[in-house]
Amino acid sequence: MKKIIAFVLGAILVIGLLAGCSGNGGGQGGGQGGGGQEGGGEGQAATGRVYWLNFKPELDETAQKLATMYTEKTGVNVQVVTAASGTYSQTLTSEMDKSEAPTLFIIGNQAGVKDWKDYALDLTGTAIANELTTDAYNLYDETGKLCSIGYCYECYGIIVNPDLIEAAGHTMDEIKNFEGLKAVAEDIHARAAELGFDAFSSSDMDGSSSWRFTGHMINLEYVYEERAAGSVWTECPPELTGEFMKNYKNLFDLCINNSLTDPKDLATGGHDAEAEFKEGKAAFFVNGSWEYAAVSEAVPRATMIPYYCGVEGEEKAGLNCGTENCWAVNAKASPEDQQATIDFMVWLVSDPEASALMVEQLGILPYKNAPASTNGFLNDAARYTDEGCYVMDWATNYQPNVDDYRAALVSALNAYCADQSDANWALVETAAIQGWAVQYQKANAN
């Protein structure tokens, strides 16, 4: 295969030189070479095509604009098709059956790797892989093949208003672990009437809010199980140890017992945690990077800290960072189309104008030549990584029968919030740990 690709690329180079001598450019257009240098343009024939099956509907307008820009610049034909929200899997299956299938598509999790690994070109050592600043968001198959690479990511943790922390007589430097977070939060809560604000915004357990605790904060258990085992999950484990449920309890208790809202009133919801934070009624708000635009205007100094929970060495913890936005290149496309696609990807993340448009829409790109993010919370995530802190990956992506699993956890948490007894916490542990095993069996029953 390497010899074939070398032969094809050699032929492309000869054709390009001949076209340059004759001055007969345009037509099918050029593209960038493997090193990411610009190709195509006047006097140079382009080869290959790009068909990007886009995963994010909100990126469609920008993706279409970028496709036009690249075609005008290089002559390479770039087609962008955006799947409707919630239909990507079905659309991908349908499009891959066509004679001109997508050359650039999404494999966003290990389940996707299992389904599509035979269609994924090994991106190890390619020009686009060499542009990455981290391997944290890449997906591999069981052989070590690099099937897809993250092109953007999100993060979640605890959003903080430093102005309120300082108004309470504390500093952000005090909050470097659970002990520090607990001391600050409990002091603020104890003096809430005097200060005019409380520690945490409401932790409602209705459908609009419970995911923050059953889909995000519970990640503490999964990530620290991964770290204890010395490796991240590459597939859903059949069972959990429950070793770190005490740490999940530490943080959950801190949130619900040092808040504007009585824990007994959390089950039915009706409280606006975002508004409470924006209006200066609470210093802490459990949420993610997607909230930056909503809260930063009201709280310009808003920052995000990790889920401190009492685990040894957590001073080196970073934010929970992850994505299902991972690019794959079609291994069954022609060598010319594969090369054109990789060249286009490199341009997207390195060209000043193109990468700026991508960052504007996606928040952050984990690539060397991409501009800095305008999202302060994503910049916080990058800062923790730059300081050598470990990334807490999105292990929650592996939750089996996710809706049923989380519903059982919500039910148990509601019972616990109503009566914080040891017996009721045991119900939470049962839902989280034994519930995982039960749902795994259901999901994998033949």
N, C-alpha and C positions, 0 to 999 in steps of 0.2 A: 504493500500500500504506500509506503514512504517513497518508493521509486516512482510509482504512478503519479503521486502528488508532485514530486520534484519535476517529472517530465512535463506535467500540465503547467506548472508554474513557469518552467523554462519556456514553453511554447507561448504562454501569455506575455512574457517579457519580450520575446521576439516580435510578436504581433504588435505590442505596444510601441516598440521602437520603429517598426515599419510605418505605423500610423502616424507617429510623430514626424517622420521624415516627409511623409506625403501631405501632412497638414490636414488630414481627413479625420477630425475628431468627432465627438458626439456619438450617435448610435446607441449601442448598448452600454457605453460608459465604463469608467475604470474602478475606483475604489482605492482603499489604502492597502499597503503591503503589510506583511506580518509584523513588521517593526513599528507599525502605527504611523508611518509617514504618509502624507497625503498623496493620493493617486488620482487618476482620472483628470477631469478638467479639459482645457483646450488642447487639442492635438494628441490626446492619448485615449485609446479605446478602453472602455470599461468592460469587465468580465464579471459574471456571476450576478445573482439577484439576492435580495433580502426579503423575507416574508416574516414579519414580527407579529406573532399572535399574543397580543397584550392582555395581561391579567387584571390591570387596574383601570376600571372605567374612568376614574377621575384623572388619569394620565392621558386619556385619548386625545384631547385637543392638542396638548403639547407634543405627543408622539407623532401625530399627523404633521404638525408643523416641522418637527425635526426630520421626518422622512423627506418632506419637500426640500428642506434646506440641503440635506445630504445629496439628494439626486441632482439638484442644481449645481452643487459644488463638484461632484465627481462623475455624474452620468450614470451611476449605479441605480437601478430600479429598486426602490424600497416601498414595500406595501405594508401597511399596518392595519390589522383587523383586531378590534377590541371585543372580547366576549362580554355578554351581558352579565351583570352581577349575579354570582351564584351558579353560573352555567359553564365555568371554564373547563371543567373536566369533560363534560359532554361535547363542548365545542372542539376541544383538542382532539378527542377521539374521532370526531367526524372529519376534521380537517386533515388529520394524518392519513386518512384513507384516500385522499385526493392525489392526483398525479403531481401537482405543484403544491406540496405540503409546506407547512411552516418551516423555515430554517432557524428561527429563533423563537423559543417557547419557554414555558415556565415549568420547572419541577421544584415545588416549594417545600416538600417535606419527605420523610423517609418512605412514607406510603407511596408518594409519587415516584421516588427512586425505584421502588420495587416494581411499579407498573411500567415505567418508561425508560429504565436504564439501557435497554437495547437500542433505543432511539437517541441516546445521549452520547455525543462525541466526548472523548476524554479531553478535558480542557487543561490538563496538567502541562505546564510549560508554554502555554499559548500566550500570545501578546496580551490578551485581555486578562488572563490570570496573573501575568506579571505586573499589571497595573494595580492590583489589590494592595491594601494596607493591612489586611487581616484575613486569616483563614477561618475566622469564627462563624461565618455565615455560609460556608460552603458545604455541599452535600456530596458524599461519596457512596459508592456501592460496596458490597462485601469484598470485592477484589481490590479496593483502593482506588478505583477509577473516579476521577473528579467529574461528577455528572452535571452539577449546576453550581453557579456562583451567585452570591447575594449581590444585588445591585442597589439596594437601599435597606434600611432597617429601622425599627422603632424601639422604644425603650419604655420601661415603667418602673416605678419605685414610689417614693414619698415626695410629693411636691411641697416645698417649704417657702414661707414668706419670711425672709431674713429681717425685714423691718419689725415684724411683730416679735420675733425672737429677741431682738435687741431692745425693743420696748419693754420686754419682760425682764430685762437685766442680764440676758445671756448672750452668747455669741455662737456663731455656727461652728467655731473651732471646738466647742464642747461636745458636738455631736459626731463622734467618730466610731461609735459602736452602740450596742443596745443599752448599755449602762448609762451612757451619756444622753441618748435619746429619751430614755425612761425618766431620768432626773429632770430634764428640761420640760418634758410633756406633763409630768405629774405636778411640777411646780406651777406651770401655767394654769392647769386645770384647778388646782387648789385656790388660785388667786383670780379666777375668771371674773368674778363679780367686780373685783377691784380694777382689773386690767381692761375690762370691756371686751374681751375676746377669750376664746377657749383654745385648747390644744388642737384636737382633731375635728375636722368637719364630720358630718354624719356618715355612718357606715351602713346604710340601708341594705336590707336583704331581699328587696323585691327584684323583679327581673331587670329593671333599669340600672341596678347597682351591684347586685350580688356577684356578678362576674369578676368584680375587682378582688374578691376574696376567694372565690371558688375556681377562678380561672387564672388569677394572677398571684395573689399572696400564697396560695397553696403550693406554688412553684418552689417555695423554700424547701419543702419536704423532698421534692423530686431532685432539685439541683444538688442539695447536700448529700443525697444518696448517691448521685453520680460521682461527686467529688470523693466520697468515702470509698467508692469502688475503684476510683482512679481512671475513669473514662466516661465520656458522655454516651448517652443512649443512641443507638443507631436503629433501634426498633422498640416497639412497646414491650416492656418487661411484663411477664405474667403476674408478678406480685411485687409488693413493696415491703420494706422492713419496718417502716413507721418510726425509725430512730429519731427523726427530727420533728415529729409532731409537737414536742414540747416547745420547740423554737417557734413554730407556727403559732402556738397558743400564746407565747410571750408577746408577740407583736399584735395578734388579734385582740387579746385582752387590753393591751395598751390603747389601741384604737377605740374600742367600744366603751372603755371605762374612763376615758379622759377626753370627753367629747361634748358637743352641744346637746346631744340627744341621749336620753335614757336608753340603755340597751334593750329594755322591755318594749320600746316603741319602734324598733328597727324592722320588725318582720313585715309590716304592711307598707313600708316606704313612705313617700310623700315629702321627704326632705331633699333639698337641692344642695348637695355637697359642693358643687362647683360654685354656685352663687354665694354660699357661706364663705368660701375661701376668697372669692373675688371682692366681696364686701368687707373683708377684714374681720370677719367674725371668728375665724379659725386660723391657726398658724400652720397646720399640716393638712394635706389633702392627698389621699391615696389614689394615684392615677398615673397616666402615661404621657408620652411626648406629644400625642395628638391633641392634648389640652393646651399646648403652648400658646397658640394664637388666641384662644379663648380667655386665658388668664393673664397673659403678659401685659396687656394694655392696662388692666386694673392693678396688677402687681408686677411692675417692671423688673424688680430684682428677684422674681421667683426663680428658684433653683430646685434641683431634684437630688435626693440622697438615696442610698441603697436601703433595702429592707433589712435593717439591723434587727437581729433577733436573738443574740446571745450565743451564736456559734463561735467556737474558738478561731481566732485569726480573722474575724470578719472586718477588722480594720482595713484589710486589703480587698474587701468586696467592692464590686462595681455594680452597675445597674443591670436590671433584667433586659437584655438586648436580644432581639431576634427578628426573624422575617419569614414570610412565605413567598417573598419576591426574589426568586432565584432564576437566573437565565440559564438555559440549556441550548446547545446547538445541535441541530438534527444530524445524527451520524449517518443517516441514509440519504442525505442531500449530496449533490455532486461536490467534488473538491473545490470547484470554482465558487459555488454558492456558500460553502462553509467558510472559505477565505473571505469572501465579500461580507459575510455576516460578522465574522470576528473583527474585520476592519471597521465595520459600522459600530460595533460595540465599543471598540477602543475610542472612536471619535466621540461617541456619546458621553464618555466619562473623562475625556481629556481635552477636547476642544473647548476653549474658554466660553464661547457663546452657548454651545450645546450643553455643556455640563452645568452652566449657570441656570439654564432653563430646567434641567433635570432636578437640580437641588431645590429650585423654587417650588417644584411640585412635590418632590419626594422627601425633602427635609435634609437628608444627608446621603452622600455616596461614599462607600468605603474604598476610595481609589486615590492614588498618589496625587494626581493632577486635577482633581475636582476641587472647586472652590469650597470655602468653609460654609457650614450650614448656617442658616439664619434662625434655626430652631434652637433656643437656648438649652432645652432639656437634652436634645441630641448632642449638643456641644458638651454638656455635663458628662454624658456617657463616654464621649471620646476622650475627655480629660481624665476620667478615672482610668481608662485603658492606657492612656499615655503615661500615667503615673505608676503603671505596673499592677493595677488592680485586676482581679479576675472577672471575666464577664459571666453573669448568671444567664445561661442560655434558656430558651423557651421550651423547657422539657414538658410543659403543659400541652404542647402539641400532640403528645402521645396519649392523652387521656382517652381511655377506651369507652365507646358508647357515650360520648361526651355529654349529651343532654341528660341522659338518665343518671350518669355518675354525678353531675353537678346538682341535679335536682335533689338527690338523696343527701348530698352534703349541705345544701341550703336548709333542708328540713331539720337536720341535726343541729346546725348552727342556730337556727331559730329557737329550738328547744333550749340550747345552752344560753343564749342571750336572755331568755325569759327567766332562767334559773341557773346560775353559774355553779352548779354542783359538779363534783367529780364524776358522778354517774352520767350526767348529761354530756360532759366532755368525752367520756368513754364512747358515747354514741357518735360524736364527731370523728373520733379515731376509727371507729368501726366503718363509718361511711367512707372515709378517706382511704383506709388501708384495705380492709376486707372488701369494701365496695369496689375497689380497683380490680381485685382478683375475680370477683363475680362478673363484672362487666367485661373483663378480658375474656373470660370463658364464653360469655354470650357472643362477643364480637368474633370469636375465632371458632365457634361451633360449626361443624361440617354437617 
